[in-house]
Amino acid sequence: MIFWVLVGFILGIASASFWGAYFFTLFIIFLFGLILIALIFPLAAFKKIAPLVVIFFFGFSLGFWRFNLDLPKIDENHLAFYNGQKIVWRGEIISAPEVKITGKNYLVSALEIKNPVDRKIAGRALISMPFYADFKYGDLVEISGSLMSPPVSSGILNYQEYLAGKNIYSQMFDPEAIRLASGRGFSGLAFIYDLRDKINASFQKYLTEPQTSLGLAMFLGEQGLLPISTKTDFNTTGLSHILAISGSNFAIIMSFLSLVLIRLGRVSRRKIFYFLLFFSIFYLAIIGWPPSAVRSAIMILIFILGQMFGRKFNSVRLIVLTACLMLLFQPQLLVFDIGFQLSFLAVFGLCFLPPVLMKFFSFLPNYRFFPFRTYAVTTLSAQIFTIPLIIYYFGNLSLISFLANLLVLPIMPIFFIALLLFAVLIIFLPIFGTILSWPIWVMASYLLFLTKFLSAWPGANLKLGSFSFIWIFVFYFLLIIFFMKQNISRIKIGEIQEIVPEK
């Protein structure tokens, strides 16, 4: 019963994203469908189906209501009301700055507007300032300049919708800004952001470019300093996912910490859960709560919690529960955040496809220290589920993505654990900085060389142009039919199956 409420909640959010003003119409369709079911099915079957339909629509209504509740009321009390005007306003910086090659972006929460009117206001704005700006989290600032709506598109993506998913509806470029006060934010976050700055400085001290920017992108999620040519190479080879804090990278850290605590510390599972919960919140705050990492953290923690109480989770139910928990706090992620969509699709691929593909790749070796067959199957499983959406959004297809991922996957756990150890040890034991920087530099150089080499291959990237959403729907509908016939809905998720090894 609860499962269908959760499914309805997700579909309610999706429907509200497109038809937010037509709930009454959808309610009429629901009633018509219920009557149709009553006419088609026998009374005994109707008595079984009707409660599920009603429960589903209850969840659907909750999702519809939650999405609309999250939408701001744009009036004179909201910052976005003044888009297109030159204004003077005050706000508080509520996150660490996003450092880019062209400057810094600050997320500012509005408190009051001073000109053209004087009143309390709400809302958020993304403020772009020169690279030398030295504002920090918790600063109270007075800003003067032209406020504008985010552009509808930035390249191939709808940038306005992307920012809307983060509840940002205004932008400013190179405004005049004055610090009025400091230290207004939460002291715990201020400590975390200061620690982030120290890690950033240590990477720049011990590594050279572009290895530094690659390490910062993979460990802290800072992609702003990566050269455009490097980003293009990673996109062309289908490896752009490793530039972000992906769910798999987060799972590597959690698995490593669990292994250390169990094998070396002999820590009980209950204590491991609390430690990983604290670490997840701490690390997610450092990297800015990216959806893929949040998804991975929630699924892993629920899985471990289930082990503590002797419960096993069905994979689909775990995925749906995780999505609902995230959408409960940020409902606009579902439609407006591509990372959220691709992350969950990749997990669905890893959940369903490996048992099927293992039969077709049985000829490949699966050595203990190089499980080639496993790498091939997991790579293809994630790609089959995500490629249609990638084509829809980006209009191109990497023809060497499968090969590139096979060449990268073996070193990713080692590379990410090395980044973690480097970031921790250089804070407490700086002497290890030089020692650990060398293997990191070698592995980063390998990734940079590989992407540069493969992206230069003729035909590495196929331009497909626009791609109708109808074909996306057809593709996933056929996948659902295929899995229903295969009857493999209860396969465990490989990504988290071994996250806490048995003693």
C-alpha positions in Angstrom: 0.0 0.0 0.0 2.7 2.5 1.0 4.6 1.7 -2.2 1.7 2.9 -4.4 1.4 6.1 -2.3 5.1 6.8 -3.0 4.7 6.0 -6.7 1.7 8.3 -6.8 3.6 11.0 -5.0 6.4 11.0 -7.6 3.9 11.0 -10.6 2.0 13.8 -8.9 5.1 15.9 -8.8 5.8 15.1 -12.4 2.2 16.0 -13.4 2.3 19.2 -11.5 5.5 20.2 -13.3 3.7 20.2 -16.6 0.0 20.7 -15.7 0.1 22.6 -12.4 -3.1 24.4 -13.0 -5.2 21.5 -14.1 -5.6 19.3 -11.0 -9.4 19.4 -11.3 -9.2 18.0 -14.8 -6.9 15.2 -13.6 -9.3 14.5 -10.8 -12.1 14.0 -13.4 -9.9 11.7 -15.4 -9.2 9.7 -12.2 -12.9 9.3 -11.5 -13.6 8.4 -15.1 -10.9 5.7 -14.9 -12.3 4.3 -11.7 -15.7 4.1 -13.3 -14.2 2.4 -16.3 -12.4 -0.2 -14.1 -15.7 -0.9 -12.3 -17.5 -1.5 -15.7 -14.7 -3.7 -17.2 -13.6 -5.8 -14.3 -15.7 -8.3 -12.3 -16.9 -7.1 -8.8 -14.3 -9.3 -7.0 -11.4 -7.9 -9.1 -12.7 -4.4 -8.7 -12.7 -4.7 -4.9 -9.0 -5.6 -5.1 -8.0 -2.9 -7.6 -10.1 0.0 -6.4 -8.3 0.5 -3.0 -5.0 0.5 -4.8 -6.2 3.1 -7.3 -7.6 5.3 -4.5 -4.3 5.0 -2.5 -2.3 5.8 -5.6 -4.4 8.9 -6.3 -4.0 10.0 -2.7 -0.2 9.9 -3.1 -0.6 11.6 -6.5 -2.6 14.4 -4.9 0.1 14.9 -2.2 2.8 15.1 -4.9 0.7 17.6 -6.9 0.2 19.7 -3.8 3.8 19.5 -2.7 5.2 20.7 -6.0 2.8 23.7 -6.1 3.6 24.5 -2.5 7.2 24.9 -3.4 6.5 27.4 -6.1 7.2 31.0 -4.9 4.5 33.7 -5.0 6.2 36.4 -7.2 4.8 39.6 -5.8 6.3 42.8 -4.4 7.5 40.8 -1.4 9.7 38.5 -3.6 13.1 39.5 -5.1 12.1 38.1 -8.6 9.3 40.7 -8.8 12.0 43.3 -9.4 13.8 41.5 -12.3 14.6 43.9 -15.1 15.2 46.8 -12.7 18.1 48.5 -11.1 17.8 48.0 -7.4 19.6 48.2 -4.1 19.0 45.3 -1.7 20.4 43.4 1.2 20.9 39.7 1.6 22.9 37.0 3.3 25.4 34.7 1.5 24.1 31.2 2.2 26.7 28.9 0.6 30.3 28.7 -0.3 31.2 30.6 -3.5 31.4 28.7 -6.7 34.8 29.5 -8.2 35.0 29.7 -12.0 37.6 30.8 -14.5 35.6 34.0 -15.1 35.0 34.8 -11.5 32.9 33.7 -8.5 29.2 33.0 -8.1 27.5 33.7 -4.8 24.1 32.4 -3.7 22.4 35.2 -1.8 19.2 35.0 0.2 17.3 38.3 0.1 16.3 40.1 3.3 15.2 43.5 2.3 15.1 45.9 -0.6 16.1 49.6 -0.1 15.5 51.1 -3.6 13.1 51.6 -5.5 11.1 50.7 -2.4 11.9 49.9 1.2 10.5 46.6 2.4 11.2 43.1 3.7 11.5 40.6 0.8 12.3 36.9 0.2 13.9 35.0 -2.6 17.3 34.0 -3.9 19.7 35.4 -6.5 22.9 34.1 -8.1 25.4 36.9 -8.0 28.4 36.8 -10.3 31.4 38.8 -9.1 35.0 39.2 -10.2 37.6 36.6 -9.2 39.1 38.9 -6.5 35.9 39.2 -4.5 36.5 38.0 -1.0 33.0 37.5 0.4 32.2 34.4 2.5 29.4 32.3 3.8 27.4 34.2 6.4 28.3 37.7 5.2 25.5 40.3 5.2 25.9 42.3 2.0 24.3 45.3 0.3 24.1 44.9 -3.4 23.4 47.5 -6.1 22.9 46.7 -9.8 20.6 45.4 -12.5 18.5 42.4 -11.4 17.5 40.0 -14.2 15.8 36.7 -14.9 18.1 33.8 -15.7 18.3 33.1 -19.4 16.0 30.5 -20.8 18.9 28.6 -22.3 22.6 28.4 -21.9 24.0 26.3 -24.7 21.9 23.2 -25.0 20.2 23.3 -21.6 17.4 25.3 -20.1 19.4 27.3 -17.6 16.3 29.0 -16.2 14.7 25.7 -15.3 18.0 24.4 -13.9 18.2 27.4 -11.5 14.4 27.1 -10.7 15.2 23.6 -9.5 17.4 25.2 -6.9 14.7 27.9 -6.1 16.8 30.6 -7.8 14.8 33.0 -10.0 17.1 36.1 -10.3 20.7 36.9 -11.4 23.1 39.8 -11.1 26.4 40.3 -13.0 29.2 42.4 -11.5 27.1 44.4 -9.1 28.5 46.8 -6.5 28.6 45.0 -3.2 29.5 46.1 0.4 29.9 43.8 3.4 27.8 45.0 6.3 28.4 42.2 8.7 30.1 38.7 9.0 29.5 35.5 10.8 25.7 35.5 10.5 25.4 31.9 9.2 25.4 28.6 11.1 28.8 28.1 12.8 29.0 24.4 11.8 28.6 25.3 8.1 31.2 28.1 8.4 33.6 25.5 9.8 32.9 23.1 7.0 33.4 25.8 4.3 36.6 26.9 5.9 37.8 23.3 5.8 36.8 23.1 2.2 38.9 26.2 1.5 41.9 24.6 3.2 41.5 21.4 1.1 41.2 23.5 -2.0 44.4 25.4 -1.2 46.3 22.1 -0.4 45.3 20.6 -3.8 46.7 23.7 -5.5 49.9 23.6 -3.4 50.8 20.0 -4.1 49.4 19.4 -7.6 49.9 21.1 -10.9 47.3 22.1 -13.5 45.1 20.6 -15.0 45.6 17.7 -12.5 44.6 20.1 -9.7 41.3 21.1 -11.3 40.5 17.5 -12.1 41.1 16.4 -8.5 39.0 19.3 -7.2 36.1 18.5 -9.6 36.1 14.8 -8.6 36.5 15.3 -4.8 34.8 18.7 -4.1 32.6 19.0 -7.1 34.4 22.2 -8.3 34.3 22.1 -12.0 34.5 25.9 -12.6 38.3 25.9 -13.0 38.5 23.0 -15.5 39.5 24.2 -18.9 36.8 24.1 -21.5 38.9 21.9 -23.7 39.1 19.3 -20.9 35.4 19.4 -20.3 34.8 18.9 -24.0 37.2 15.8 -24.1 35.3 14.3 -21.2 31.9 14.9 -22.8 33.1 13.5 -26.1 34.3 10.3 -24.5 31.2 9.9 -22.3 33.2 10.3 -19.1 31.7 13.6 -17.9 30.0 11.8 -15.1 33.4 11.3 -13.3 33.9 15.1 -13.2 31.0 15.3 -10.7 30.5 13.6 -7.3 28.6 10.7 -8.7 26.7 8.1 -6.7 29.3 5.5 -7.5 32.2 7.7 -6.2 30.3 8.4 -3.0 29.6 4.6 -2.6 33.4 4.0 -3.0 34.1 6.3 0.0 31.3 4.7 2.1 32.5 1.2 1.3 36.1 2.0 2.1 35.1 3.6 5.5 32.9 0.6 6.3 35.7 -1.8 5.5 38.2 0.0 7.6 35.8 0.2 10.6 34.9 -3.5 10.4 38.2 -5.0 9.5 40.5 -2.8 11.5 38.3 -1.2 14.2 36.0 -4.1 14.8 33.2 -1.6 15.1 29.6 -2.9 15.3 27.1 -2.2 12.5 25.0 0.1 14.7 28.0 2.3 15.4 29.0 2.2 11.7 25.6 3.5 10.8 25.9 6.5 13.1 29.4 7.2 11.9 28.4 7.0 8.2 25.3 9.1 8.9 27.6 11.8 10.4 30.2 11.5 7.6 27.5 11.7 4.9 26.0 14.9 6.2 29.5 16.4 6.7 30.8 15.4 3.2 27.6 16.3 1.4 27.7 19.8 3.0 31.3 20.2 1.8 30.4 19.3 -1.8 27.1 21.2 -2.0 24.5 18.4 -1.8 24.6 17.2 -5.4 21.6 15.0 -6.1 23.5 11.9 -7.2 25.6 11.8 -4.0 22.5 12.5 -1.9 20.7 9.6 -3.6 23.6 7.3 -3.0 23.9 8.3 0.7 20.2 7.8 1.4 20.2 4.3 -0.3 23.3 3.1 1.5 22.1 4.4 4.9 18.7 2.8 4.5 20.4 -0.5 3.4 22.6 -0.5 6.5 19.7 0.4 8.7 17.8 -2.6 7.3 20.8 -4.9 8.1 20.8 -3.6 11.7 17.1 -4.7 12.1 17.4 -7.8 9.9 15.3 -6.3 7.1 15.8 -6.8 3.4 14.7 -4.2 0.9 13.3 -4.8 -2.5 15.4 -2.8 -4.9 12.6 -1.0 -6.7 11.0 0.0 -3.4 14.3 1.3 -2.1 14.8 3.4 -5.2 11.2 4.8 -5.0 11.6 5.6 -1.3 14.9 7.4 -1.8 13.4 9.5 -4.7 10.4 10.4 -2.5 12.6 11.5 0.4 14.6 13.8 -1.9 11.5 15.2 -3.7 9.8 15.8 -0.4 12.4 18.5 0.4 13.1 19.7 -3.2 10.2 18.6 -5.6 11.5 20.6 -8.6 14.5 18.2 -8.9 12.4 15.6 -10.7 11.8 17.6 -13.9 14.4 20.4 -13.7 17.6 18.6 -12.6 19.2 16.4 -15.2 21.7 15.0 -12.7 18.8 13.7 -10.5 17.2 12.0 -13.5 20.4 10.4 -14.9 21.4 9.2 -11.4 18.2 7.3 -10.8 18.1 5.9 -14.3 21.7 4.6 -13.9 20.7 2.9 -10.7 17.7 1.3 -12.3 20.0 0.0 -15.0 22.4 -1.4 -12.4 19.4 -3.0 -10.6 17.8 -4.8 -13.5 20.2 -5.4 -16.4 23.3 -7.1 -15.0 21.7 -10.6 -14.6 20.5 -10.4 -18.2 23.7 -9.1 -19.7 25.9 -11.6 -17.8 24.5 -14.3 -20.1 25.6 -12.4 -23.2 29.1 -11.5 -21.8 29.9 -15.0 -20.3 32.8 -15.3 -22.8 34.7 -12.4 -21.1 37.1 -13.2 -18.2 36.3 -12.2 -14.7 39.7 -12.2 -12.9 39.8 -11.5 -9.2 41.9 -8.3 -9.5 40.4 -7.3 -12.9 36.7 -8.4 -13.2 36.5 -7.5 -16.8 33.1 -9.0 -17.3 31.7 -7.2 -14.3 33.1 -3.9 -15.5 31.6 -4.4 -19.0 28.2 -5.4 -17.7 27.8 -2.6 -15.1 29.0 0.0 -17.7 26.6 -1.2 -20.3 23.7 -1.5 -17.8 24.0 2.1 -16.7 24.4 3.4 -20.3 21.4 1.6 -21.7 19.2 3.3 -19.2 20.8 6.8 -19.5 21.7 7.1 -23.2 18.2 8.0 -24.5 17.9 10.9 -22.0 21.5 12.0 -22.8 20.6 12.1 -26.5 17.4 14.0 -25.7 19.1 16.7 -23.7 22.5 17.0 -25.4 21.7 15.9 -29.0 24.8 13.7 -29.4 26.0 10.2 -28.6 29.5 9.2 -27.7 30.5 6.1 -29.7 33.5 5.3 -27.6 31.9 5.8 -24.2 31.7 2.0 -23.5 35.5 1.6 -24.3 36.4 4.7 -22.3 34.5 3.6 -19.2 36.1 0.2 -19.3 39.5 1.8 -19.4 38.6 4.1 -16.5 36.6 2.0 -14.1 39.5 -0.1 -12.7 41.4 2.9 -11.3 38.4 4.8 -10.0 38.2 3.2 -6.6 42.0 3.6 -6.1 41.9 7.2 -7.3 39.0 8.3 -5.2 40.3 6.6 -2.0 43.7 8.3 -2.7 41.9 11.7 -3.0 40.1 11.0 0.3 43.3 10.1 2.2 45.1 13.1 0.6 42.4 15.5 1.7 42.3 14.2 5.3 46.1 13.7 5.9 47.2 17.1 4.5 45.0 18.8 7.2 46.5 16.9 10.1 49.8 15.5 8.7 51.0 17.8 5.9 54.2 15.7 5.5 52.1 13.2 3.6 51.1 15.8 1.1 54.1 15.3 -1.2 54.0 11.5 -0.8 50.3 11.1 -1.8 50.3 13.8 -4.4 52.5 11.7 -6.8 50.1 8.8 -7.3 47.2 11.2 -7.6 49.1 13.2 -10.2 49.8 10.0 -12.1 46.2 8.8 -12.1 44.9 12.2 -13.0 47.4 12.5 -15.9 46.2 9.1 -17.1 42.6 10.2 -17.2 43.5 13.5 -18.9 45.7 11.7 -21.5 43.0 9.0 -22.1 40.2 11.5 -22.7 42.4 13.6 -25.0 43.5 10.6 -27.0 40.1 9.0 -27.4 38.3 12.3 -28.1 40.6 12.8 -31.1 39.4 9.6 -32.8 37.4 10.1 -36.0 33.7 9.6 -35.3 34.1 9.5 -31.5 31.0 11.6 -31.1 27.9 11.4 -33.2 25.8 14.5 -33.5 22.1 13.6 -33.6 20.4 17.0 -33.2 17.0 17.3 -31.6 15.3 14.1 -30.3 11.6 13.9 -29.7 10.5 13.0 -26.1 8.0 10.6 -27.6 10.8 8.3 -28.6 12.1 8.5 -25.0 8.7 7.4 -23.7 8.6 4.5 -26.2 12.1 3.3 -25.3 11.4 3.1 -21.6 7.9 1.7 -22.1 9.5 -1.2 -24.1 12.1 -1.6 -21.3 9.3 -2.0 -18.8 7.6 -4.6 -20.9 10.9 -6.5 -21.3 11.5 -6.6 -17.5 7.9 -7.7 -16.9 8.5 -10.7 -19.1 11.9 -11.4 -17.6 10.4 -11.3 -14.1 13.5 -9.9 -12.5 12.0 -7.1 -10.4 13.5 -8.4 -7.2 17.2 -8.3 -8.2 19.4 -6.6 -5.6 21.2 -3.4 -6.4 24.8 -4.2 -7.1 26.0 -0.8 -6.2 25.2 -1.2 -2.5 25.0 -5.0 -2.1 28.5 -5.1 -0.6 28.6 -1.8 1.1 29.0 -3.3 4.6 31.0 -6.5 4.3 30.1 -9.4 6.6 32.5 -10.0 9.5 
